[in-house]
Every structure is written in structure tokens, then in C-alpha cells.
Amino acid sequence: MALKEHMVAPDFTLPDQEGNMRKLSDFRGKPVILYFYPKDFTSGCTTEACNFRDDFSQYEETGTVIIGVSPDPQSSHQKFMEKYNLPFILLSDVNHEVLQLYGAWGMKKNYGKEKEGVLRTTFIIDEAGFITKVFEGVKPAQHSSEVLAELNLER
């Protein structure tokens, strides 16, 4: 079943870049930007992460938590965060369980070939844990601006 707006965001537990187990429900009471991306250090993923970083103060002013999820191991996340000074949480989903739960894992075309992979998707989750917006087919360069506009926090 595809997750849609007005549904409760399914809870999950994944390790962060430091190896600490993080539960989505630990962030209840705060808005959450939950974004799924393919791979640390690739051009699109770096652009997307750095745009969230550059706009971070605007998210922080409203208490909004940003959480990125990819299949990369925590060691990769740690290096990615250090290299680009990322001030938010990155979670490792090496078994694709949460990616599948959120419909962010599936068939995609890459250079004309179909293969399974991460479908770049973002969920805005409100303080009560409900999904208020789903972005599919995200374009990394303008995505943080789209999220800010949805939250009425335009830069």
C-alpha cells in the first residue's frame, strides 16, 4: 500500500551515522522532513544534502527535524557528513526495509536500463506523526526550496 498524505507515518528504527538507533517516533512533537536518497557522495545526492544544509537555519527556526535515509552504511554517512558539514541526521537502511515500507525502493531507469534502486522521495510529517506532503521524483537542485515553500518558509 502506498503511503499518502493524511496517513500516519509508519514508525521504524534505524542506525544513524554514529551507530545510535533512532526511532521516527522519538521526534513526535516536531515536524520532520524524511527524505530518501540513493547514495552518499554522488552529484545529485550531494546537491540535495548541501541545499538542505544551506537552508538548515530556516528549518531549525521552526524546530523542523531533517532526516536523510539511504542504503549506505553508517561509515559512509559519517564521512559524507564530515566532508559537507551536514547538520542533520542520516540513517542507514542497508536492507532496504524502511525504503520499501515508504515506497522509496523499486524499479527505475538509469541510462536506459531498468534496475531496482532508491526512488528519490520526501515526506513531510507533522508533529502528531501524520504525513502532510509526499514529494516523488524529487529534483535535487530545487528540492529544499520546494520543501521550504510547502512549509511556508521560502528563502
N, C-alpha and C positions, 0 to 999 in steps of 0.2 A: 504494500500500500504506500503510495506516495505521500510524503508529508506536505501539508498545505497550511496556509495562513489560518489562524484561529484554533489550530490543534495544539495540544500540549507537546512541547519538545521532549522527546524521549531522553531519559536520563542515561548516563553512561559514565564509565571510569576509564581513564587512560593515563599513561605516564607523561609528565611534562619533560622539558629539556633537562631538568636536573634529576629526573627519575622519581619525582614525587607523584603519587597517584592523585589525580584531580577528578572530581565528580562535577558534572554540569550543575547538579542541584546545589552545590556549595555556593553558587553565585546567585541564588534566588534573592530577590530584593534589589537586584541591579539589572539594568538592560545588558544584554550580551550580543555581540557580533560574533557569530560562529561561522568561520569561513574554511572551506575545504579547498586545498590546492595540491597540484601534482608533485612538485619536487623542489627541495631546497636548492638554491644557487642557480636555477635556470632563469633565463631572462624574464619571462612573464611573471614567475613567482616572486622573483626579486623585486620587480617593479611594483607588484601588488603589495608586498610586505613593506617596502620603503614608503609607499604612499600612505598606508595606514600609520607607519611610524611618523611621517611628516605631519600628519593630521592628528596625532595622538592627543595633544593637549585639548583639542576640541571634544574628543570623546571623554577624556578624563574629567573635564569640567562638569559633565552630566553623570559621572560615575559609571559610564559605559565600559564594560569589560570586553576586550578583543581576545578571541581565542582562534588560533590557526591550527588546522589538523591536516596532516599528510601521512603517507605511509613510510616516511623516512624514520630511521631510528633516532633516539634521543641524542646520540653523539653528533649526528648531522645537524639537528636543531640547535644544539649548543653552539657549534661553530658558525652556523648561519646567523644566529642572534648576535654573537660576538662581532662578527665581521661587519654587520649592518646596524649595530646598536638598536636592535629591536626591543621595545619596552613592554611587549605583551607576551602572552603565553603561547607556546607552541606545543601541541600534543602529538605523540607518536601512535599511529594506528597501523602497525606493521602487518596485522592480519586482516585489515580492511573491514572489520566488524562494524565500526561506527560509520565508516564511509558507506557501507551497504545499508545500514539502518536508516541513514539520512538520504538515501538515493543518490549519493555522490560518487558511486562506483558503478561503472558499466561500460558498454561498448562505445568507442569513439573512433573517429577517423583521424589519422595522423599521417601526413604525406601520402594520402590516397589509400592507406591500409587501415583496416579495422582491427582494433585490439582493445582489450579491457584496460581500463585505467580510471584515474580520478576525473570526474566531471566537475569542473570548477563551479562551485555552488556556495552561496552565502545565505545564512538565516539570521534575521533579527529576532531576538527572543526578548519578551518584556519581563518586567520584574517578577511577575507571577508565573513565569515559565511557559507562556504561550508564544507561538510563532506569530509574529506580526507581519513579516515580509520574507519572501523567498526570492532570491536572485539566482537564475540559472544561466548558463552560458556566459559567465562573467568575462568582461574585457578588463584585464588587469590595470591598464593605464588610467582608466577613469572610474574604477570601481569605488575607491574611498569617497570620491566626490558624490557618486550615486547614493552611497550609504548615508553620508552626511545630509544630503538633500532629503532623503526619506525620514531622517531623524530631525529635520528642520534645523540643522546645524551648519548650513552651507558655509564654505570658506570664502 
